[in-house]
Amino acid sequence: MKKYFVMAALAVSTLTASAQSVVPKWINNVKLSGFGIVQYTYNGQENNESNSFNLRLARLALDGRAFDDWYWKAQIQFNGNTSTLGSSPKLVDLFIEWQKYDFLRVKAGQFKTPFTYENPMHPIDQGFMSYSQVISKFAGFSDRAGAHSSNGRDIGVQLQGDFLKNASGRNLIHYQVGVFNGQGINVKDVDHQKNIIGGAWVMPVEGMRLGAFGWIGSYARKGTSASEGITNTLRRLQQRRYAFSAEYKVDDWTFRSEYVHSTGYAFAKAMVNTNDASAKDITLSSNGDKSQGVYALVIAPIIKKKCHAKARYDMYQPSKGAEKQRTQYEIGLDYYFNKNICLTGEYAYIHDRALADPNYSMIDVELSYRF
């Protein structure tokens, strides 16, 4: 009997080795990954109080390499507790990138736009209960212009690279610039005017980045504005944005701050999906064409690589001047059970001048995991 087991084992080993020699190398490079975030939130805003467990989001991704120099990725997002179940699941990433040279890489498809430091960060790694207000409003999450939620992404082509190595072999300059539809994820261009988005930063010492970004283009809809007596018209809203960014990460400490300014009108109603009335409502928002915001944060180790204290100042002005300014003052803690499972808790004091009672509190607790 033992002889038969040995023979069977040898046969399986031979077949496996043969299969591996036949299967293309790029298939063996395919990797499945993902993450999920379970959340509890309390909101003390007057007449809008709530406390609830939520399924914030989950993602599944496939990525790999092809023909040595090419990297590709496809990623799907699932949301819990959405206002319309039709928005989940949704494709967030689908791109391929030529990576032969460090100083020149070419990416095409749907992916993060090259605007600000925080936008391309992993939702868990960015450090707080959500992206800052300026990133959300100016980088394509719940964009100020009225575009549908696009998770900081668009469809286009991008060039990026690192160059100018110092004596230790570390690159000192990074650049990235792309051409995009300007309409957000999973949507074709409407006005045939592309958005040009890009930035560059210098890295004078290890862990430090000092950068600037620019955005020029438009967001458009074709539809009707009953209040303005406009019907079946294409309305193009020019968008001009710039950002200044700084970050320093050293010995498990993180310091980061970004200022963003935007010029450009917005639609009054954010688009939810392409089939409802919001997609064809071209009425302008009363917020005007100027807005800006800034955030500054620090994440400090209590137990290195294990537990951190954190604080963030987060301010956003949706219109010119401070009459509608919304400011968040946040403090929190996180604890990593291991590199893949993290528990975070935050308290935020909100001052929102657009509300009759501008002051209220929020509490957020999240359990995040990834594989």
N, C-alpha and C positions, 0 to 999 in steps of 0.2 A: 504493500500500500504506500509506504514511504517513497518508493521508487516512482510511483505514478504522480505523487504530489510534486516531486522534484522535476519530473518531465513537464508537468503542466506549468510550473513556474517558469521554466526555461522557455517554453513556447510563448507564454504571455510576454516575457521580457523581449523575445525576438520580434514579436508582432509590434510591440510598443516602439522599439527602436526603429523598425521599418516605417511605421506610421509617421514618426517624427522626421524621418529623412524625406518623406513624400510631402508632408504638409508644408505649405509655404511659410517662410520665416516670419512674415509679417503677421500671420494668424497667431503664432506663438507669442507675439508681443502684445496681444490684446489683453487689457486689464479692466475688470469690473470694480467700480468704487462707488461710494455714496455716503450720505449722511442724513441725519434727521434731527429736528429740534422740537422738543415738547416744552410747552410754555404755560406758566400761570401769570396772569396780569390783574392788577387792581388799578382802576382809574377813578379818581375822586372828583372829576370835573362836575360842577353843578348842573343838574338836569341831564347828565350823561354818565352817571355812575355805573360802574360795572366791575365784576370780578369773575374770572372764568379761567378754566383750563383750556388751552388751545393746542392744536397741532399746527405749529408755525409754518413749517415746510419740511419737505423731504426731497432728496434728489438722488437719481441713479445715473451713472455715467459709464460710458465705454470709451477707452482711449487706447492708443497704441502708436507704433511706428511702422512706416512702410518704406521699403526701398532705401533704407539707411538714413536718408536726409529729410524724410517727411514725417511730421507728427500730426495726428488727427484726433478729434474728440467729438462725441455726441452726448448730450446731457438733457435729461427730462426732469421737470420739477412738478411735484405734487403739493397742493396746499390743502389744509383743513380749514373749516369754518370760513369759506369764501362766500362772498355775496352772491356769486353765480357759479354754480358747479361747472359751467361750461368753460371757465378759465383755468381749470385744472383737470388733468395734467396738461402741461404745455412744454414745447421744445424751447429750451433756453440757449443751448449751444449746438452748433453744427459747423465745424470748420476744419480746414487743413492748413498746415504751416510748413513752409520750406525752411529748414534750419541748418543748412550747410555751413554758413558762416556766422560767427558771433556778431559781426558788425552790420550784417544785413540779413534779416529774416522777413519772409513774405507770408502773410496770413490772409485767407479768403474764406468768407462764409458769414456766420452769425456768431458774435462774440462780444466781449466787453469793449466798450469804446475807450480810447486812450485819453481819458479826462480825469484828473485828480489821482492822488495816491490811493484813497480809500475805495474808490469804485471797484478796482479789480481784486480787492482782498476777499478771501473766503469769508462767508457770513459768520463763522465761528471765530476766525482769527482776527477779525477787525476789532473785537474786544468788548463791545457793548451790546445792549439789548436790540439795537437796530443801527443801521447806518445813520450818520449825522443828517440833520435836516438839509444842509446845503448839498450833500451828495444825493439825497433822495429827490430834491427839487430840481437840481441842475444836471444830473448825470443819467437820468432816464429810469428812475425807479417809479416814483409818482410825480412825473415831470411837471414843472410849473406851467409849461406851454399847453398841457392838456392831453398829452399822449398817453396811451394805455400803459399799464405797468409792464416794464420791459427789463427789469432787473439789471439796469445799467448797460444794456446791450443794443446792438443794431446790426444791420446787414451791410457788409462792405468788404473793402480790401485795405490792408494795413502793412506798412513797412516799419520795422523797428530794429534796434541793434545797440551794442555796447562797443566802445572803442577807447583808445588812449590809455593803455596800460601803464601803471607805475612800476617802480623797481621790483615790487613784490608780485607783479602779475595781475593786480586788481584793476579792472576798468574804472576810469574816472568819469566817463560821460555816457549817458543813455539817451536815446531819442526814440520817438514813436509818432507816426502820423498816418492817418487813414482817411479814406473817402467812403461815406455812408449814405444810405437812403434818407435818413433823417426822420423816419416814421416809426421807429421802434421795431421790436421783434415780430417775425412772422407776417409782415405786411409789406406789400410792394410800395414803391415810390408813388406819390400822388401828383406832385407838382414838377417832377423831373429836374429839380434843383438839388444837387447833392450837398451834403454837409462835409466840411473839412475839419477834422478834429485832430489835435496833436499836442505834444509836449516834449520837454527835455529836462533833464536834471544832471547836476554834478554831484560827485561823491568824494569830497575832499579828504575825508577820513573814513575809516571803516565803520559802517553802521549809520552813516549820515547821508541824507539826501536833501538837496535844495533845488526846487524845480519850479517851472512855470508852464501853463497850459493855455491853449486857445481853442475856440469853437466858433465857426462861422457857417451859417446855412439857414435852414428854414424848417418849419413844421406846418403842414397844410391839411385842409379838409375841403371837400366839395359838398355843399349843402345849402341850408336855409337859415336865415335869422329873422324870425317873425317880428321881433321888436324893432329891427332896422329895416324891414320891408325888403329884404334881399332873398331871392330864390334861385336855386340851382346855380350857384356861383362857386368857383374855386377861390378860396381865400388862403393866401400864403402869408405866414407870420415869420418875418426874418428874426433870426436868433444870433446874438453876438455875446459870447461868454469868455471870460478869462479867469484863471485861478493862479494863486501863488501858494506853494506847498513846502513844508519842512518836516523832516522826520529824523529822529536819532534813536537807534536801538543799540543798547550796549549792556552786557552783563545781566540780561533778562529784564532790563528797564526799557520802557517805550515812551517817547515823547513825540507827539505829532500835532500839527496844526495846519489848517488850510482856510484860505479866504477865497470866496468865489463871488464874482459880480456878473449880472446878466442884463442885457438890453434886448428887449423884444416883447411884443404883446403876447397874450395868452388867450385861449378859448375859455369861456365861462364854465363849461362842463368838461370834465375829464372823460375821455372815451373809455368805455368798459369793454365793448367788443364791436366788431365791424357790422353787426346786424341790428343794433339797437339805435334809438333816436340820437344818442350822444355822438355817434359817428358822423351824423349829418347836421349837427347843430354848430353853426359857425358864428354864433354870438360871442362878442369879445368879453373878457373878464374886466371887471371894474378896477383891477389892481394896477393898470397902466403898464408901462414898458420898462420899468426899472425895478430891480430887486437885487438883494445881496445877502450874504451870510458868512459866518465864520465859526469854526470850532477849534478847541484846544483840549488835549487830553494827556493824561499821564497814567501809565500802568506800572506799578511798583511791586517787586517781589517781596513776599513775606517769607515764603519758603521757596527757594529758587527752583524754577521749572515745575512747581507744584501748586502754589497758592499766591494770589496777587490781590492787592488793593488797587482801586482805580477811581479816577475822577474825570469828569468831562464838563466843559462849558460849551454850550451848543446854541447859537443864536441865528435866527432867520428873519429877514424882513421881506415879505412878499410884495411890497410896493415901495415907492420912493418915500423915504422918511420912516419914522419909527412908530407911527400910529397903530400899525397892525403887527408890530414885532412880537415874535414868540421866542422865549428863551427857556432852555432846560439846564438845570444844575443837577448833575448826576454824581452819585457815589455808589461804589459796589465792591463786591468780592467775587473771586472765582476760586475753584478748587479742581485740580485735575486728578481723577482717580488713577488714570494712566494717560498715555498720549492720545487716546482715542475717545475718552469719556470725560466730560467736563460739566460741572454744576456751577452756575453763576446766579448771583442775586444783586439787584440794584434798587435804589431809591432815587426818584427824580422829583424835584420841585419845579413846577411849571409856572411861568409868568407869561400869559398870552393877552396882549393888549386889545385884541379883537373881540374878547369876551366881556360881557357885563361884569362877571366876577372873574378877574384875570388869574387868580392864584389857585392852584390845586396840586395834588400829589399823585404820583404813580409808583407802583411797586411791580417789579418784573423778576420772575424766577424762571430759569431755563436749564433743562437737561439736554445736552448735546452729545451726539455720538457719531462716529464715522468709521468706515471700513475701507 
